[in-house]
C-alpha cells in the first residue's frame, strides 16, 4: 500500500535530492533556484511534512508556457516552483514503483528499463514476423484532455491513503497561470509535472489490457499507439474498433495523423524501419529544419527512399562502418546499412576502399555530368546477372511476335497515361483539350493496328509531340513555354526540366531492374543494340506523364522553379543549376514517397514502379500475362 509515510521516508527524500543535485541550476516561477533547494528543505522540512500529512499543503501557482518541438508540434509545458517539483518528484518515485508492475509489458513510456529503443526493437520484431501494416493512433492533446472525473476513480482503485489522494488532487485541480491569466484547472493533467507521466499510463492501462485480450501485436508509447498486422483489410477493421474504444474513454483520435500504413513508409518514435532484401533494419529518422519552406532543402547531400543525391564537389572516404562525404563546408555521414543507391551530380573523389564498401553492401553508384546526363554506373559484383536471366530476356526479344505484342501493350499504356493527364487538366481548365484527347485516342487505335515496333514508335512520337504542345495551356508561366522538344542540348528551361526529370526516372528504373534480377540492356520497344540501357526507357515512357510531367506542372505553376534563379546557360544549352537540381530532386523524391491507390490498396509511387518491373519479370517467367500500368 502506498502511504504518505512511504513517500516522505528519508530514503525517498534522499533519492529526490540526488536527482535535483544532478540537474542544471535553474529557477521556478517563485524565483527560487534548484541549487537552493536542499538548504530550503532542511530549513522548512518539518513544517512542510506536517502540512502534507495533515492535508493542508497548498501548491504554488503553476506557470504554463507554449513549447514548439523540432517537428513543429506545439505543447503547453508547466513550470512549477522548485519545492513543488521536489514534492512531486518524491511522489512520482513511489507511484512508478507502485504502478509499474500493474502496467502491460508493451507500454514503454516513462518506465525504468524500457524507453524508446526498447519500443523500436519490439516494432522491428513485429515487422520481421511479416507484419507489414501498422495501425498508428495519435491521441489529440492527450495530457490536456484526460477527463479528471474518470481518472480520479482509477487512482482510488489502487490508492487509499487519504493524505496521498489529497495531494494528488491538489496537483490535478491546481491554479495555473497562462498568458497573464490565472485559472483553476479542471480538465487534463499538466505536462511538466513529475506525476503526470505515470498517471497518463494509468488512465490507458485498461485500454492496454483490452489490446492484450484481443491478442494484438501492439506498442504504446505515451499517447502514440502502434498495432502491427499482416493484412490491410483487417487493420482497417481493428483501427475503427480501437478508435471507438478510445472515444468511449473520452479521448480524441487525431484523424490527420492516424490510420493504417505500410510500415516502410512510416517512422516509429523517430526511427525509420527499412526493409531491404527481406532484411529489417532501423535507422534514426532525419528531421528537416523547421522553417517557412520546410518541405524543401538546400543541402548538398539528401537521403530519401534509400537513395543519396550528392550535388556538390567533394571527397568520399570510408570511416568506421560507413562512408563520410566531405567538402570545404561540411561533413555528412552516409549510413551504408540503409542505402541502396548513390547518385552523384558533382565532381567526387572516391578512395579505393570506398568501392570495396559499396560492393560489399550491394550499393550502386550513378554518375551524372553537370547537364544531368548519365556518365556511367558502378555496379557491385553481386548485381551482375546470370546467363539464365540473359537468355530468358534475349529469347523474348528475338521472338518477333512476343516482342511486338509486349511493345504494343507498353506503347498503349504510355499513351493512355498521356490521355489521362489531358483529361485531368481538361476538367481543371473546363475544356479546351477535347480535340487533343480524341487525337490521342486515335493514335492508340493506330498503334493497335501497327504491324511493327518501329511503326509504333513513329506513332508514339507524333502523339507525344501533340501532347507536349498542350503544355502551353497547362503551364501558367511565360518563362516555361513549349516550342519544340530539344534534348542535347535543351534550348530552354522547360526542355531542361523535362530532360532532367526523365533522366531521374530512367535511373530509378535501372536500379529497380537490377534489384529484380533483370538486365536493363534488353529492351522491348527500344532496341537492344549498342545502347547500354534500354528496358528502363520502356518502363519510363509509361510513367513519365504521371510522375515527371506532373512534377513539372506543379513546380512551374507554383513558382517553385524560376527560369532566372534555377537555370544556367552552358555548352550552348539551358540546364538546371545546382539549386534548381536540389529543388527538382526533392520534389521528385517526395512524389515517389507519396501514395496512390491501386486495386484498392494504398501504395507509394516507388512501390508502383517496383510492381511494374516485377509484373514484367513474372511475364518472362511464364507466370502471368503482362499488363502495363494504366492511370485512371
Buried (B, 14 or more C-beta within 10 A) or exposed (E): EBBBEBBBEEEBBEBBBEBBEEEEEEBBBEEBEBBBBEEBBEEEEEEBBEEBBEBEBEBBBBBBEEEEEEEEEEBBEBBBBBBBBBBBBBBBBBBBBBBBEEBBEBBBBBBEEBBBEBBBEBBBEBBEEEBBBBBBBBBBBBBBBBBBEEBBEBBEEEBEBEBBBBBBBBBBEBBBBBEEEEEEBEEBBBBBBBBBBBBBBBBBBEBBEBBEEEEBBBBBBBBBBBBBBEEBEEBBEBBEEBBEEBEEBEBBBBEEEBBBBBBBBBBBBEBBBBBBEEEBEBBEBEEBEEEEEEEBBEBBBBBBBBBBBBBBBBBBBBBEEBBBBBBEEEEBEBBBEBBBBBBBBBEBEBEEEBBEBBBEBBBBBBBBEBBBBBEEBBBBEEBEBEEEBBEBBBEBBEEEEBBBEBBBBBBBBBBBBBBBBBBBBBEEEEEEBEEBBEBBBEBBEBBEEBEEBEBBBBBBEEBBEBBBBBBBBBBEBEBBEBEEBBEEBBBBBBBBBBBBBBBBBBBBBBBBBBBEBBBBBBBBBBBBEEEEBBBBBBBBBBBBBBBBBBBBBEBBBEEBBBBEEBBBEEEEBBBBBBBBBBBBBBBBBBBBBEBBEBEEEBBBBBBBBBBBBBBBBEBBEEEEEBEBBBBE
